[in-house]
């Protein structure tokens, strides 16, 4: 893929990326541009903003500005040390972001990025700060684990004269975002939230929390609480299954659930998924065949 990059050179000789033009809604930022390391994502980089005369740029291409509604996936290089404020402001169609260990994260980086559902990270670096900026449903993926954080709501209630308001927070997703000790994530505290979550949230949301904890059981001391839930809500849980994870969760599936998955695969014209489901059905519920000698 070809891109056109606008950038500023910093005092240390590295580059701050200011704007990207391309032909598709996915961009993979290189570690170097014109032989110089890209260390920073500028403010409003992926939002509509003016390209200033002071910006340097790479070779011109026939493309569009990759910002706001035009950007869907962004993969940042390991060299990025800082993401400035409002870098992804109003990227309403941004769905996936990959970042490495950064040292500085600005404010309101993800404002109005309500479609952003997955952030891939290589460490816990700035996970706490990232979660503070995202109140909607989000999956955090690292090489060791993946976690689902449900959305929460901030409701402003008028509590006095002269328009004095207090903030009321609804949703267990908020408490699940507070499970930190300094920058260390406390998985045991996250798991404790599940008991209240399952009584407050919709089935499909609770099933996603259970799915990621069971599929990536990093620091998971008690599987039973999650297993009990999905066994009671198999129809909702089965909606999360696909070719890649079907056999991982086979022990929880009954024949009725597998038959419904086969039907779903037929309706969605997914022959590979249908084949895998039928293979699993034969494996789990194979009827015993009898020979004449069995009755002698």
N, C-alpha and C positions, 0 to 999 in steps of 0.2 A: 504494500500500500504506500502511496505517496502522500506526504504532508508538507505543508508550509508552516514553519514555526517563526513566530515573532518573539524576540527576547531582549533583555537588557543585560549588559555585563556588569557584574558586581566588583567591588573593590578587591576582592580576593582572586579575581580572574575567572570565577565560575559564573554560570548563567542563571538568570531568573526568567522562566518562561512566562510570556505575557498573553499569547494568543496562538490558536492553532486553526489551520484550515485543512480540510480534507474532503474525501469523496464519500465516506461512510461514517456512520454514527459510532464507530469504535476507534479508539486511538491508543497506541502504545508509545509512550514517550521514551525516546532514546536516552541513554546515560550521557551521551556527549552529542553536541551539535558543533560542527566545524572544529572538531578537536578539543572543545572545551566542555567541562563537566556541567551538567544541568543539576543544580542543587536546590532550586526553589521554584514553587508554583506561585505566580504573582496574584495579587488581589483581582477578583473578577475575571480571572483567566478564562474560565469556561462560561462566562456570562457575557451578555451584550455589553461591550465597552469600546471606547474609541481606540483605534490603532494610532498611536502618536508617532510623530516624525522622528523621535529620538530612538525608536525601536529598531534593532537590527532584524533582518529576516533572511530566511533561506530561499532557495530558488522558487519562483512562483509556479503554482500549479492551477489547474482548472478544478477548483473545489469550492466548498462553502465554509462559512465560519462554523466551527464545531463548538457550539455553545447553546445554552438553554435547551430548547426542545430538540435540537439537532444532535445532541450527544446522548449515547446510551451506555457505553462501557468505556472506562478509562483505566489504563494500566500504567502506573507510575514506576519509574526505575528505582533501584536500590540507592542511587546517588541522591535522591531527594531528601533534604534535611528539614525543609520548612514548607508548610502550606499556609499561605496568607489568608486573611479574612475574606469571606464572600467568594472564595475561589470557585465554588460550584453553585453560586447563587442562582436560583430559578432554573436549575437543570431538572425540569419536571419529568423528563423521560430517562434520566440516568438510572440505570438498574444495577450496575455492578461496578465496583471500584477495587483496585488492588494497590496496596501500599506496603512499603517496608518500614523499617524502624526510623521514625522521624523524630527530630528534636524539638520542633516547635509547631504548634497548631493554632492558627488564628481563631477569631470569634466568628460565629455564624457561617462557618465554612459550607455547611450543607443546608442552608435555609431554603425551604420550598423544594427540596429534593424528595418529594413524597413517594416516588416510585423506586427509590433506592432500597433494594431488598437484600443485597449481599455485599459485605466488605471483607476482602481477603487481606490478612495481615501475617507477617512472619514472626511477630512477637507481641507482648502485651503493651508495647510502647504506645502511650497516648490512648489506650483503649478506654480508660475512664473518661478522658476529655471528649473522645469521639461520642461515647454513649450519652454524654450530657447534652450533645447537640442534636440528638436524634430521638424523637419521642414516638415515632411510628414503628411498625413491625420491622425488625432487622435481624439478619443472620450474620454472625461474626465467625469467620473461618480462619483457623491457623493450622500449621502442620500437625499440631497435637490434638486439637479439638475443634468442634463447631458448636455454637450455642445460639438459640433463638430467644430474642428479647421481644415480648409483646409490647404493643403500643400502650401509652397511657395518656391521660388528658389533664390539662391544667384548667381549672374552672375558677374564674374570678367572681367572688361574692362580695357585694357591698355590705360592709360591716359597721359603717358609721356615717355621720354627716359629712358633707363636703367631698363626697365621692371617694371615700376611703375604702379600699378593696383589700380583701384577703384572698390568698391563693388556696384553692382546694384541689388536691390531686387525686384522681381516680385511676385505678388500674394497678395490678400487682407488678406490671412491667416496670414501674418506677422503682419499687423496692429491689427488684432483680438487678437493676442498674447500679445499685449502691453497694454491691457485695465486694468491696475492695478494702484492703488494708495497705495503705500507701498505694503502690502500683501493683500489688499482688492481688490477683482475683481469688476470692474465697468461694470455691465450688460448693462446699458444704452449706454455706449460707444461701447460695442460689437454689440448691435443692430443697431447702427448707421452705422456700416460697411456693413450692408446688401444691402443698396441701390447701392453701388459701386460693391459689390460682384456679384450681379445678372446680372450685365452688362459685367462682365469680365470672370466669371467661367462657366463651363459646367453645364447643367441643373441638372444632377444627384448630383453634388457637392452642388449646391445651395439648392436642395431639402433636402439634409441631414441636412444642417444648419436649415432650416425651420422646419423639422421634430422634431429635438431635442428641439428647442425652444417652439414648440407648445405642445409637449408631456410632457415636464417638464417646464411649464411656470413660473419658479422661477424669481421674479423681472422682469416680462414681462409686461410693461405698455401698449404696443400697439401691439395687435395680428394682426391687419388688414394688415400690410405690408407683413407678412408671409402668411396669409390666401389668400390674393390676388394672391400671386405668385403660391402657390400650386394649386389654382383653374384654373390657366392658363396652368399649366403643370402637369395635373393629371396622364397622362400615365407614366411619369418619377417618380412622387411621389408615385404612387401605387406600384412600385417595392419594396418600403420599408415596405409594409404592410404584416402582418402575423397574426396568430391566436390570439396573445396577444394584438395587437394594432388595429385590424380591426374595432371594434365597437367604439373605441375612436374617430376615424376619419370619422365615418359614415356620418356625416352631410355634408362633402365635396364631397362625392362620388355620381356620377350619374350612371344610369343604364348601360351605355356602359362600364364604368370603372369596375363595379362589374362583368359584363359578361366576361370581359377580365381576371379578377382575377380568376373566376371560371375555365376558360380555362387553365390558368397558373397552377392552382392546379391540374387539370386533367393531364396535361403534365408532371408535376413533381411527379405525383403519391402521392399526399398529400390529402387523403380523408377527414381528419378533416378540413383542410382549405377550401375545396370545400363545405363541409356541412355548415360551418360558413358563407361563402359568400352567399350561397343559402338562409340561414336563414335571413341574412341581406337584401337580395333582396326582400324577401317576406314581411319583416317588413317595408321597405321604399316604395315599389312600389306595394303594395297589391291592386289588382283590386277590385273595389267595386262590390258587387253582388246585384242584384235587385230582389225584390219580385213582384208578380203580383199586389199587393196592391199599389205599388209605382206609378202605372199608372192610378189608379182609382180616 
